[in-house]
Amino acid sequence: MTIEEAQKTVDQWINTTGVRYFNELTNMAMLTEEVGEVARIIARRYGEQSEKESDKNKDLGDEMADVLFVLLCLANQTGVDLSSALTRNLEKKTVRDADRHKNNPKLG
């Protein structure tokens, strides 16, 4: 699925199953909550914190998909074409960081 298709699919889901979009501020709060759930799994599974039994069956991919879903909602609500935005962002990073990471001794 392309990003454009994902935005359209989410919009269709919202307008049929979801009834309507939550407002942008609610979705921003939900995005923060979902990112926190991803952070919790990463910190415990890959970081130094111990993983609680209740967290061991959590699906990282599912939690990342929750983040993506809310991000797609926000993009739809605010008129952002994420496919174009990502292309522009990668172009910006390519110019800005052409040598930066290659010359970073911390990454050697």
Secondary structure, DSSP 8 states (H G I E B T S, - for coil): --HHHHHHHHHHHHHHTS-S---HHHHHHHHHHHHHHHHHHHHHHTSSS---GGGTT--HHHHHHHHHHHHHHHHHHHT--HHHHHHHHHHHHHHHTTTTTTT-GGG-
